[in-house]
Amino acid sequence: MTLPPASEMYRALETRDPEYDGVFITAVKTTGIFCRPSCSAKTPKQSNVEFFPSTHDALLAGYRPCKRCRPMEQPGETPTWLRPVLAQVDSDPLRRWTDTDLRDKGVDPVRIRRWFQTHHGMTFHAYQRARRVGQALGQIRLGDSPGRAAYDHGFESESGFRDAFKRLFGKPPGQARTGDVLVITRLVTPLGPMIAGATKEGICLLEFGDRRMLELQVKRLTSYVDREVVLGNHALLDQLDIELREYFDGTRQEFTVPQVSPGTPFQSACWEFLRSIPYGETRSYEDEAKALGSPNAFRAVGRANGDNRLAILIPCHRVIRGNGELAGYGGGKWRKQWMLEHEKKAGKRVSG
C-alpha cells in the first residue's frame, strides 16, 4: 500500500483530520504507541513520528494500540462481545489465547477470526503473534542496548522486554555486539516486515514477521546455532537488505549474500533443489520428489520445504501442485502468488 507524502500525513495528524482514518496509522517513537490520525492526544514532534499503512505493520514494529483512540477497534462497529477480549489482550499481550480460551469466555473462535480478517486483514491469532513478535523486537534502533530499547519503546521495565524477547528466542537478549553471535534485526519489505538473523558464517534466518511458525522456527534455529542472540547491525544483514530491495525492484534474480541453513540431510537436499529452480519458473512437489530419487515422497518434500527458514533466499514459493494450484505457503498464499507474478513479469523485462 502506498502512503501519502509524510508532510501530508503530518498535517493530517496536526489537524486531527478524520478523513485520513484508515489511510495510515501514526506511531510515536517516544511512547511506543500507535494511533489513528484523528486521535485527540497531543501532537508529537514530527521527528518522533513514524507512519504505517496498517495496524498490522505497527504491531510488528513493536508499537501498542493507543487506549484513547483505540485503533484496533472500529468506531461504532466494534461489537460488545469483542471489547473484553481486546482489553485482556492489551493487559497481557504475551498470553497465548487458544480457541478453548475464547470459548471459555463465550466467544466463538470463528466469529472473532472473521471480524479480524474483515477489519484488519489478519486473524485474531495473527494479531497475537504480531504483538508478541513486536514486543520482542520492537522498533529497536541499531546499537540500542536492551535497557534503552525497553524504556524507549513502551516497556514498563527492562525485565518486561527481556521476558518478551526470551519467549521468542528462548534466551534473553545479549549485550555483545561483536564476536560469534546470532544478530537479529527487522527488515521492511513490500510484503511486510521480515525478521532476519545472521552469524559470521552467513544469513540463517529470514521469515515474515506474521508467519504462524515464526516462533517455532526461531527456537529451532537458536538450538542449532547455540549462540548468544543480540539485536543490532551486521554487515551481512546490511547486504541482505540491499539485495532484497533489488529483488523487489525486479533488478536482482540471484542472491549472493552468504547463507547458512542447518537441517537434516533430507531437508538440505530439498533446499538445494529449491535453489536450483530458475527465477520466473516453477516446479511441482512431484518434480522435487523425483529429482531426489524418492518419487512417492512428495508429502515429505512439502514438510521439508515448510521448514525452510530462509524465505525468498531459498525459493520454496516456486514449488506448486502438479495441477498448477499454488498450495500452501508459510508466509501466506497471497505472498506466494505475488512473488511468482513479480518474478514472471521482471524476468520478461530483463529478457526483453
Secondary structure as UniProt FT lines:
FT   HELIX           6..14
FT   TURN            15..16
FT   HELIX           18..20
FT   TURN            22..23
FT   STRAND          24..28
FT   TURN            29..32
FT   STRAND          33..35
FT   TURN            37..38
FT   HELIX           46..48
FT   STRAND          49..52
FT   HELIX           55..60
FT   TURN            61..62
FT   STRAND          64..65
FT   TURN            67..69
FT   TURN            71..72
FT   TURN            75..77
FT   TURN            80..82
FT   HELIX           83..91
FT   TURN            93..94
FT   HELIX           99..104
FT   TURN            105..106
FT   HELIX           109..120
FT   HELIX           124..137
FT   TURN            138..139
FT   TURN            142..143
FT   HELIX           146..152
FT   TURN            153..154
FT   HELIX           158..169
FT   STRAND          182..187
FT   TURN            190..191
FT   STRAND          194..198
FT   STRAND          203..208
FT   TURN            209..210
FT   TURN            212..213
FT   HELIX           214..225
FT   STRAND          229..231
FT   HELIX           235..249
FT   HELIX           265..276
FT   TURN            279..280
FT   STRAND          283..284
FT   HELIX           285..291
FT   TURN            292..293
FT   TURN            295..296
FT   HELIX           298..306
FT   TURN            311..313
FT   HELIX           316..318
FT   STRAND          319..320
FT   TURN            322..323
FT   TURN            330..331
FT   HELIX           333..351
//
